[in-house]
Amino acid sequence: MEVARSRLGISKTFSSLAIRNFRLYLFGQIVSTTGTWMQSVAMAWLVLRLTGSGVDLGLVTAVQFLPVLVLGGFAGTLVDRFDKRKILIVTQSLFASQAALLYILVTLGVIRVWMVFALSLYFGLVNAVDPTARQSFVQQMTGPDNLQNAVSLNSVTFNVSRAFGPALAGVVIASVGVGPAFGLNALSYLAVIVALMMMRRSEFFPFPKGSKAKGQFREGLGYVKRSPILLLTLLGVMVVGTFAYNFNVSLPLLAKFTFHGGPETLGLMSSFIGAGAVVGGLWVASTSQVTLKKLAKIGTFFAVALTLSSIMPSLKVTLLFLAVMGAFSIAFMSLANSLLQLNSPTEMRGRVMALYSVGFLGSTPIGSPITGYVAQHLGPRVALLMGASSVALVALLLGAYIYVERRPKSKINSGGDVASAVAPSA
């Protein structure tokens, strides 16, 4: 009986892999995101090498994600109207060209800080569309029944790459320099492009396109405002994205100035977070319940783990807690993603997920400079504690909403009697 239950759990955890198009997509993602994580480490180390400034590192990260904040909401309307597979082929090709340009400029020794800013902005313009298209494309490949499992496995592949990419980047940078890390990333995008071209369009699930009527973005905002679950989840994602999820800024500074390490140290930190996130993603993939209550609980554990990561005195112990934090952080974001998709109608999903991208990635232009400033003037540990406090605040607010909604509510009827009503569970 126990063996049967175990097999059922494993089958449930990987159920969406039975779909050929999704398998192709995940393979391409593993290769591509490994290259992306390599570039993330290389970019951070390049900026620190050129400027030595935490504020500059925060500003480069902000420029990378500024277009998501400005254009991300309208990108949802674009994604709802057009073929998502074709959009992704275009965005992946543009990402590859940006990485190739970085490789050429660094290898020739002509790279300057202004070029880094310009290419970061180029990346951001493409990234304003790409995440929304990818997130909406998942349901088109898997259908609604496998959506939560597919979203979680997608997060797992992202973090498998996060476990290997930064460590590989550390080795590459230490042995042959920053340039080759950008070159390898440029090549990695070919895996996604080939996978997208190999998909069978006849096996896609129906996904009605949005209309071309005006005011669609405002319509999406209005729909979110009328849904407490969507609104609270998006606000939580925005706060966490602004103050906690700035590891591209806080970790390089922690590695260099707190532990006095090099790119290998930064690679190890990112890899431990990625390894933990794989475990967290697999757990979410195996669970069937997606509620605000579960999101609040996971947020509490995320805050505690991030706090402990920020105060540990030695690198070895810090790495262990970073792994635990990685598990809870990805569980939090995967549950939030699933909550949004499962509570949005098909024709509105692109716009809702665009708001998710704006909240999570678009908040980076605000949070990254703040994190860089705090880390440079008060220390990287304080910057991490600031992030932990923001996650704790979100968990507290979600818990307060759930408590209020579940309390018996009294109302006076027309005859003056008091009637009790219990609000539906969140």
MORARA-V541431 format. One record per residue. N is the residue number from 1. RES is the residue in three letters. SS is DSSP state (H for helix, E for strand, L for the rest). PHI is phi in whole degrees, 0 to 359 (999 if undefined). OMEGA is omega in degrees with one decimal (none if undefined). Layout:
BEGIN
n: <N | N>
res: <RES | RES>
ss: <SS | SS>
phi: <PHI | PHI>
omega: <OMEGA | OMEGA>
END
This chain:
BEGIN
n: <1 | 2 | 3 | 4 | 5 | 6 | 7 | 8 | 9 | 10 | 11 | 12 | 13 | 14 | 15 | 16 | 17 | 18 | 19 | 20 | 21 | 22 | 23 | 24 | 25 | 26 | 27 | 28 | 29 | 30 | 31 | 32 | 33 | 34 | 35 | 36 | 37 | 38 | 39 | 40 | 41 | 42 | 43 | 44 | 45 | 46 | 47 | 48 | 49 | 50 | 51 | 52 | 53 | 54 | 55 | 56 | 57 | 58 | 59 | 60 | 61 | 62 | 63 | 64 | 65 | 66 | 67 | 68 | 69 | 70 | 71 | 72 | 73 | 74 | 75 | 76 | 77 | 78 | 79 | 80 | 81 | 82 | 83 | 84 | 85 | 86 | 87 | 88 | 89 | 90 | 91 | 92 | 93 | 94 | 95 | 96 | 97 | 98 | 99 | 100 | 101 | 102 | 103 | 104 | 105 | 106 | 107 | 108 | 109 | 110 | 111 | 112 | 113 | 114 | 115 | 116 | 117 | 118 | 119 | 120 | 121 | 122 | 123 | 124 | 125 | 126 | 127 | 128 | 129 | 130 | 131 | 132 | 133 | 134 | 135 | 136 | 137 | 138 | 139 | 140 | 141 | 142 | 143 | 144 | 145 | 146 | 147 | 148 | 149 | 150 | 151 | 152 | 153 | 154 | 155 | 156 | 157 | 158 | 159 | 160 | 161 | 162 | 163 | 164 | 165 | 166 | 167 | 168 | 169 | 170 | 171 | 172 | 173 | 174 | 175 | 176 | 177 | 178 | 179 | 180 | 181 | 182 | 183 | 184 | 185 | 186 | 187 | 188 | 189 | 190 | 191 | 192 | 193 | 194 | 195 | 196 | 197 | 198 | 199 | 200 | 201 | 202 | 203 | 204 | 205 | 206 | 207 | 208 | 209 | 210 | 211 | 212 | 213 | 214 | 215 | 216 | 217 | 218 | 219 | 220 | 221 | 222 | 223 | 224 | 225 | 226 | 227 | 228 | 229 | 230 | 231 | 232 | 233 | 234 | 235 | 236 | 237 | 238 | 239 | 240 | 241 | 242 | 243 | 244 | 245 | 246 | 247 | 248 | 249 | 250 | 251 | 252 | 253 | 254 | 255 | 256 | 257 | 258 | 259 | 260 | 261 | 262 | 263 | 264 | 265 | 266 | 267 | 268 | 269 | 270 | 271 | 272 | 273 | 274 | 275 | 276 | 277 | 278 | 279 | 280 | 281 | 282 | 283 | 284 | 285 | 286 | 287 | 288 | 289 | 290 | 291 | 292 | 293 | 294 | 295 | 296 | 297 | 298 | 299 | 300 | 301 | 302 | 303 | 304 | 305 | 306 | 307 | 308 | 309 | 310 | 311 | 312 | 313 | 314 | 315 | 316 | 317 | 318 | 319 | 320 | 321 | 322 | 323 | 324 | 325 | 326 | 327 | 328 | 329 | 330 | 331 | 332 | 333 | 334 | 335 | 336 | 337 | 338 | 339 | 340 | 341 | 342 | 343 | 344 | 345 | 346 | 347 | 348 | 349 | 350 | 351 | 352 | 353 | 354 | 355 | 356 | 357 | 358 | 359 | 360 | 361 | 362 | 363 | 364 | 365 | 366 | 367 | 368 | 369 | 370 | 371 | 372 | 373 | 374 | 375 | 376 | 377 | 378 | 379 | 380 | 381 | 382 | 383 | 384 | 385 | 386 | 387 | 388 | 389 | 390 | 391 | 392 | 393 | 394 | 395 | 396 | 397 | 398 | 399 | 400 | 401 | 402 | 403 | 404 | 405 | 406 | 407 | 408 | 409 | 410 | 411 | 412 | 413 | 414 | 415 | 416 | 417 | 418 | 419 | 420 | 421 | 422 | 423 | 424 | 425 | 426>
res: <MET | GLU | VAL | ALA | ARG | SER | ARG | LEU | GLY | ILE | SER | LYS | THR | PHE | SER | SER | LEU | ALA | ILE | ARG | ASN | PHE | ARG | LEU | TYR | LEU | PHE | GLY | GLN | ILE | VAL | SER | THR | THR | GLY | THR | TRP | MET | GLN | SER | VAL | ALA | MET | ALA | TRP | LEU | VAL | LEU | ARG | LEU | THR | GLY | SER | GLY | VAL | ASP | LEU | GLY | LEU | VAL | THR | ALA | VAL | GLN | PHE | LEU | PRO | VAL | LEU | VAL | LEU | GLY | GLY | PHE | ALA | GLY | THR | LEU | VAL | ASP | ARG | PHE | ASP | LYS | ARG | LYS | ILE | LEU | ILE | VAL | THR | GLN | SER | LEU | PHE | ALA | SER | GLN | ALA | ALA | LEU | LEU | TYR | ILE | LEU | VAL | THR | LEU | GLY | VAL | ILE | ARG | VAL | TRP | MET | VAL | PHE | ALA | LEU | SER | LEU | TYR | PHE | GLY | LEU | VAL | ASN | ALA | VAL | ASP | PRO | THR | ALA | ARG | GLN | SER | PHE | VAL | GLN | GLN | MET | THR | GLY | PRO | ASP | ASN | LEU | GLN | ASN | ALA | VAL | SER | LEU | ASN | SER | VAL | THR | PHE | ASN | VAL | SER | ARG | ALA | PHE | GLY | PRO | ALA | LEU | ALA | GLY | VAL | VAL | ILE | ALA | SER | VAL | GLY | VAL | GLY | PRO | ALA | PHE | GLY | LEU | ASN | ALA | LEU | SER | TYR | LEU | ALA | VAL | ILE | VAL | ALA | LEU | MET | MET | MET | ARG | ARG | SER | GLU | PHE | PHE | PRO | PHE | PRO | LYS | GLY | SER | LYS | ALA | LYS | GLY | GLN | PHE | ARG | GLU | GLY | LEU | GLY | TYR | VAL | LYS | ARG | SER | PRO | ILE | LEU | LEU | LEU | THR | LEU | LEU | GLY | VAL | MET | VAL | VAL | GLY | THR | PHE | ALA | TYR | ASN | PHE | ASN | VAL | SER | LEU | PRO | LEU | LEU | ALA | LYS | PHE | THR | PHE | HIS | GLY | GLY | PRO | GLU | THR | LEU | GLY | LEU | MET | SER | SER | PHE | ILE | GLY | ALA | GLY | ALA | VAL | VAL | GLY | GLY | LEU | TRP | VAL | ALA | SER | THR | SER | GLN | VAL | THR | LEU | LYS | LYS | LEU | ALA | LYS | ILE | GLY | THR | PHE | PHE | ALA | VAL | ALA | LEU | THR | LEU | SER | SER | ILE | MET | PRO | SER | LEU | LYS | VAL | THR | LEU | LEU | PHE | LEU | ALA | VAL | MET | GLY | ALA | PHE | SER | ILE | ALA | PHE | MET | SER | LEU | ALA | ASN | SER | LEU | LEU | GLN | LEU | ASN | SER | PRO | THR | GLU | MET | ARG | GLY | ARG | VAL | MET | ALA | LEU | TYR | SER | VAL | GLY | PHE | LEU | GLY | SER | THR | PRO | ILE | GLY | SER | PRO | ILE | THR | GLY | TYR | VAL | ALA | GLN | HIS | LEU | GLY | PRO | ARG | VAL | ALA | LEU | LEU | MET | GLY | ALA | SER | SER | VAL | ALA | LEU | VAL | ALA | LEU | LEU | LEU | GLY | ALA | TYR | ILE | TYR | VAL | GLU | ARG | ARG | PRO | LYS | SER | LYS | ILE | ASN | SER | GLY | GLY | ASP | VAL | ALA | SER | ALA | VAL | ALA | PRO | SER | ALA>
ss: <L | H | H | H | H | H | H | H | H | H | H | H | H | L | H | H | H | H | L | H | H | H | H | H | H | H | H | H | H | H | H | H | H | H | H | H | H | H | H | H | H | H | H | H | H | H | H | H | H | H | H | L | L | H | H | H | H | H | H | H | H | H | H | H | H | H | H | H | H | H | H | H | H | H | H | H | H | H | H | H | H | L | L | H | H | H | H | H | H | H | H | H | H | H | H | H | H | H | H | H | H | H | H | H | H | H | H | H | L | L | L | L | H | H | H | H | H | H | H | H | H | H | H | H | H | H | H | H | H | H | H | H | H | H | H | H | H | H | H | H | H | H | L | H | H | H | H | H | H | H | H | H | H | H | H | H | H | H | H | H | H | H | H | H | H | H | H | H | H | H | H | H | H | H | H | H | L | L | H | H | H | H | H | H | H | H | H | H | H | H | H | H | H | H | H | H | H | H | L | L | H | H | H | L | L | L | L | L | L | L | L | L | L | L | L | H | H | H | H | H | H | H | H | H | H | L | L | H | H | H | H | H | H | H | H | H | H | H | H | H | H | H | H | L | L | L | H | H | H | H | H | H | H | H | H | H | H | H | L | L | L | L | H | H | H | H | H | H | H | H | H | H | H | H | H | H | H | H | H | H | H | H | H | H | H | H | L | L | L | L | L | H | H | H | H | H | H | H | H | H | H | H | H | H | H | H | H | H | H | H | H | L | L | L | H | H | H | H | H | H | H | H | H | H | H | H | H | H | H | H | H | H | H | H | H | H | H | H | H | H | H | H | L | L | L | H | H | H | H | H | H | H | H | H | H | H | H | H | H | H | L | L | L | H | H | H | H | H | H | H | H | H | H | H | H | H | H | H | L | H | H | H | H | H | H | H | H | H | H | H | H | H | H | H | H | H | H | H | H | H | H | H | H | H | H | H | L | E | E | E | E | E | L | L | L | L | L | E | E | E | E | E | L | L | L | L>
phi: <999 | 296 | 296 | 298 | 297 | 297 | 296 | 296 | 296 | 296 | 298 | 293 | 299 | 245 | 300 | 288 | 288 | 290 | 267 | 302 | 300 | 289 | 298 | 300 | 300 | 296 | 300 | 298 | 295 | 301 | 294 | 293 | 289 | 298 | 295 | 296 | 292 | 298 | 294 | 301 | 293 | 297 | 296 | 299 | 289 | 296 | 295 | 295 | 291 | 282 | 238 | 68 | 244 | 292 | 295 | 297 | 297 | 296 | 291 | 298 | 296 | 297 | 298 | 299 | 247 | 302 | 299 | 296 | 294 | 279 | 250 | 302 | 297 | 286 | 298 | 299 | 296 | 299 | 295 | 293 | 268 | 244 | 296 | 293 | 298 | 293 | 301 | 292 | 299 | 292 | 295 | 294 | 295 | 291 | 300 | 298 | 293 | 294 | 295 | 296 | 296 | 299 | 301 | 296 | 295 | 290 | 295 | 282 | 76 | 250 | 295 | 230 | 300 | 295 | 291 | 298 | 297 | 296 | 288 | 292 | 294 | 301 | 302 | 296 | 297 | 291 | 289 | 293 | 255 | 302 | 299 | 296 | 296 | 297 | 294 | 288 | 291 | 301 | 292 | 294 | 278 | 250 | 82 | 293 | 294 | 255 | 297 | 300 | 298 | 293 | 299 | 293 | 294 | 298 | 295 | 297 | 297 | 302 | 272 | 299 | 295 | 293 | 286 | 258 | 302 | 298 | 296 | 297 | 298 | 301 | 293 | 297 | 296 | 293 | 264 | 233 | 105 | 287 | 308 | 301 | 297 | 291 | 297 | 295 | 296 | 303 | 292 | 295 | 293 | 298 | 298 | 291 | 299 | 297 | 299 | 297 | 286 | 275 | 291 | 268 | 295 | 294 | 264 | 290 | 280 | 302 | 216 | 300 | 281 | 288 | 281 | 261 | 292 | 286 | 79 | 291 | 296 | 296 | 297 | 297 | 299 | 297 | 296 | 296 | 299 | 277 | 245 | 304 | 296 | 295 | 295 | 294 | 296 | 295 | 296 | 297 | 299 | 295 | 294 | 295 | 296 | 287 | 250 | 255 | 268 | 249 | 293 | 296 | 259 | 290 | 292 | 302 | 289 | 296 | 295 | 278 | 261 | 271 | 257 | 54 | 254 | 245 | 298 | 294 | 295 | 299 | 299 | 297 | 300 | 297 | 292 | 294 | 298 | 297 | 297 | 296 | 294 | 299 | 297 | 298 | 294 | 294 | 297 | 297 | 297 | 269 | 266 | 252 | 264 | 234 | 223 | 297 | 298 | 294 | 298 | 295 | 297 | 296 | 299 | 297 | 296 | 301 | 297 | 295 | 296 | 292 | 298 | 295 | 297 | 280 | 248 | 292 | 282 | 249 | 296 | 299 | 290 | 300 | 300 | 297 | 287 | 296 | 295 | 297 | 299 | 300 | 296 | 286 | 293 | 287 | 297 | 298 | 290 | 293 | 296 | 298 | 300 | 295 | 303 | 293 | 291 | 286 | 253 | 242 | 292 | 306 | 288 | 252 | 295 | 300 | 289 | 294 | 289 | 294 | 294 | 298 | 296 | 297 | 292 | 274 | 271 | 291 | 283 | 300 | 301 | 274 | 285 | 297 | 298 | 296 | 299 | 297 | 294 | 298 | 295 | 286 | 262 | 245 | 111 | 301 | 296 | 295 | 298 | 293 | 296 | 300 | 297 | 298 | 296 | 293 | 293 | 298 | 297 | 298 | 300 | 295 | 294 | 298 | 297 | 295 | 297 | 297 | 297 | 296 | 292 | 268 | 290 | 298 | 254 | 260 | 218 | 262 | 278 | 298 | 271 | 91 | 281 | 265 | 245 | 260 | 224 | 257 | 291 | 297 | 290 | 281>
omega: <-179.9 | 179.1 | 179.6 | 179.3 | 179.7 | 179.2 | 178.6 | 178.4 | 179.0 | 179.3 | 180.0 | -178.7 | -175.0 | -172.6 | -175.9 | 178.1 | 175.8 | -177.7 | -173.1 | -177.7 | -179.9 | 176.4 | 177.8 | -179.1 | -178.5 | 178.4 | 178.8 | -179.7 | -179.3 | -179.1 | -175.3 | -177.7 | 171.8 | 176.4 | 179.6 | 177.6 | 174.8 | -179.5 | 179.0 | 177.5 | -178.8 | -179.7 | 179.6 | -178.0 | 177.6 | 179.7 | 178.3 | 178.0 | -178.4 | -172.9 | -176.0 | -172.7 | 174.6 | 178.3 | 178.6 | 177.6 | 177.2 | -180.0 | 177.5 | 177.6 | 179.0 | 179.6 | 179.3 | -173.1 | 178.2 | 178.7 | 177.7 | 179.4 | -175.1 | -170.8 | -172.4 | -179.9 | 179.6 | 176.6 | 177.9 | 177.0 | 178.1 | -178.4 | 178.8 | -174.8 | -168.8 | -179.4 | -174.8 | 179.5 | 179.9 | 176.8 | -177.9 | 176.6 | 179.2 | -177.0 | 179.5 | 177.3 | 179.0 | 175.0 | -179.9 | -179.4 | 178.5 | 178.5 | 179.0 | 177.8 | 176.7 | 178.9 | -178.1 | -177.4 | 179.9 | -178.4 | 178.8 | 178.8 | -177.5 | -177.7 | 177.2 | -176.2 | -178.3 | 176.9 | 177.2 | 177.9 | -178.1 | -178.9 | 174.4 | 177.0 | 176.6 | 176.9 | -178.0 | 179.5 | 177.2 | -176.7 | 175.7 | -177.2 | -169.0 | -177.1 | 179.3 | 178.7 | -179.6 | -177.1 | 178.8 | -177.4 | -177.4 | -179.1 | 177.9 | 177.5 | -168.5 | -174.1 | -174.9 | -176.4 | -178.6 | -172.3 | -177.0 | 179.1 | -179.1 | 178.2 | -179.3 | 178.6 | 175.1 | 176.2 | 179.0 | -179.6 | 177.1 | -176.1 | 167.1 | 176.9 | 179.2 | 178.3 | -176.4 | -174.6 | -179.7 | 178.6 | 177.6 | 178.1 | 178.5 | 178.8 | -178.7 | -178.0 | -178.9 | -174.5 | -175.4 | 176.1 | -174.8 | -173.4 | -178.4 | 177.7 | 176.7 | 179.2 | 179.0 | 177.2 | 178.9 | 179.9 | -175.1 | -179.3 | 178.7 | -179.3 | 179.6 | -177.9 | 178.8 | -179.9 | 179.3 | -178.8 | -179.8 | -176.7 | 177.0 | -176.3 | -179.9 | -177.8 | 175.9 | 175.6 | -179.2 | -179.5 | -175.2 | 179.4 | 177.1 | 179.2 | 179.4 | 180.0 | 179.0 | 174.9 | -177.5 | 179.5 | 177.9 | 177.4 | 177.7 | 177.6 | -180.0 | 179.9 | 179.6 | -179.2 | -178.1 | -179.0 | -179.2 | -179.0 | 179.6 | -176.5 | -179.2 | 179.2 | 179.8 | 177.6 | 177.2 | 178.0 | -178.6 | -179.8 | 179.7 | 178.8 | -178.2 | -169.5 | -174.8 | -171.8 | 176.8 | -177.1 | 176.3 | 178.6 | -173.0 | -176.5 | 176.7 | 179.6 | 176.3 | -179.7 | -173.2 | -170.7 | 178.7 | -177.9 | 175.2 | -179.4 | 179.7 | -179.6 | 178.1 | 178.3 | 177.4 | 178.3 | 178.5 | -179.9 | 179.9 | -178.9 | 178.2 | 175.3 | 179.9 | 179.5 | 176.8 | -178.9 | 175.9 | 179.1 | 179.3 | 179.0 | 178.0 | 177.4 | 179.2 | 179.9 | -176.6 | -178.5 | -177.8 | -175.7 | 178.2 | -176.7 | 174.4 | 179.5 | 178.5 | 178.1 | 179.1 | 179.1 | -179.7 | 176.7 | 177.9 | 178.6 | 177.6 | -179.1 | -179.8 | -178.9 | 179.0 | 176.2 | -179.8 | 177.8 | -174.8 | -173.5 | -179.0 | -173.1 | -175.5 | -179.5 | -176.6 | -179.7 | 177.6 | 179.4 | -179.8 | -179.5 | 173.8 | 177.4 | 178.1 | 178.6 | 178.4 | 179.6 | -177.7 | -179.4 | -178.9 | 175.6 | 179.2 | -176.5 | 178.6 | 177.7 | 177.8 | 178.4 | -179.3 | 178.1 | -178.7 | -177.0 | -176.8 | -179.8 | 178.0 | 174.8 | -174.5 | -175.3 | -178.2 | -168.7 | -180.0 | -179.4 | 178.4 | -180.0 | 173.1 | 176.5 | 174.1 | 178.4 | 177.7 | -179.2 | -175.4 | -177.6 | -177.3 | 176.5 | -178.3 | 178.2 | 177.0 | -173.9 | -175.6 | 177.1 | 177.9 | 178.9 | 179.2 | -179.7 | -179.8 | -179.1 | -177.7 | -174.4 | -179.5 | 178.3 | 179.5 | -180.0 | 179.2 | 177.9 | 177.6 | 177.7 | 176.1 | 177.8 | 179.4 | 179.5 | -179.7 | 178.5 | 178.3 | 178.6 | 178.6 | 179.4 | 179.7 | -179.8 | 176.7 | 178.9 | 179.0 | 178.8 | -179.3 | -179.8 | -179.3 | -178.0 | -176.5 | 177.1 | 173.4 | -179.2 | -179.3 | 175.2 | -177.6 | 179.6 | -174.1 | -179.8 | 177.3 | 177.9 | 177.6 | 178.4 | -179.9 | 176.7 | 178.6 | -179.3 | 176.8 | -177.6 | -178.6 | none>
END
